[in-house]
């Protein structure tokens, strides 16, 4: 089981972001920790529930500062059984990274950090509303690597005005710091975000899909040429550096989410999936910390269709025999019929792997994953 804790605090609002967060420079950490415990009690989570991955995300967890992070990580350690964890991750913003913060993370047993770099060009960082500058980001990455942490860096590509040369420089600069994992995301503008309003006022442009596709493919070539493996639609890693917690979402691991908007999922032996999402907004969640904004139970067959879509985010593919054990209500004929249209279009392919038959996104077709998913779950 994985554990996700959502820290809903940010120093500023990035214009493209629609995550659940509140802006403020003095997060109420003591009250937040009490509310996390109140959620655990209200949901009757077992004391010392064993988890094998922990992910602290947001929002901006590093907005809590060294002492706030120490308190949060200590509370997680006290409430859950972490001795068997294989990965503990905390998201950081580059402007918060210093020796004191890194010392807290290492002492608390954190072994992986994810830094929201997004770009290493000043003009792009201004456009994206980020608080750090390129040099601060580079120093943060180098410092985290030097402390022995496994480091992942996020890049946003395809924002208006980004050229291939700028992307190449960003990727090379990132890899020069020693990071072993890179996540690449095309800029997505959700309805109701400040970016949309800025477009109406003529102060921003919307990204173009064809340009984004070129940037995504260019990033793939640069990272793979540098020895990273494109193992998931948005993720690249050197050997041994894959993000295990995130892989759990795609491969059917159970997970518990705490905090505003956090999601949880339990997978049953017949293939059915139960999912719940917490209330959105800090005030609403604090008022009813054990309440759910949404609950759903997918039947075994519906869960199997979704399991195909999610499992295919891992580009090595789905080992059919193991997958059918997870979803005993369906058989190979059902899977082949369900995927026939995407196989015919060249988006999916079958092949014989070391452990038997494998279904995967065809090489070079990962940009079509949204289309594939829409077809498989419809």
Secondary structure by P-SEA (a helix, b strand, c coil): cbbbbbbccccccccccccccccccccaaaaaaaaaaaaaaaacccccccccbbbbbccccccccaaaaaaaaaaaaaccccccccbbbbbbbcccccaaaaaaaaaacccbbbbccccccaaaaaaacccccaaaaaaaaaaaaaaccbbbbbbbcccccccaaaaaaaaaaaaaacccbbbbbccccccccaaaaaaaaccbbbbbaaaaaaaaaaaaaaaaaacccccccccccccccccaaaaaaacccccccccccbbbbbbcccbbbbbbbccccaaaaaaccccccbbbbbcaaaaaaaaaaaaaccccccaaaaaaaacccccaaaaaaaaaaaaaaccccccccccccccccccccccaaaaaaaaaac
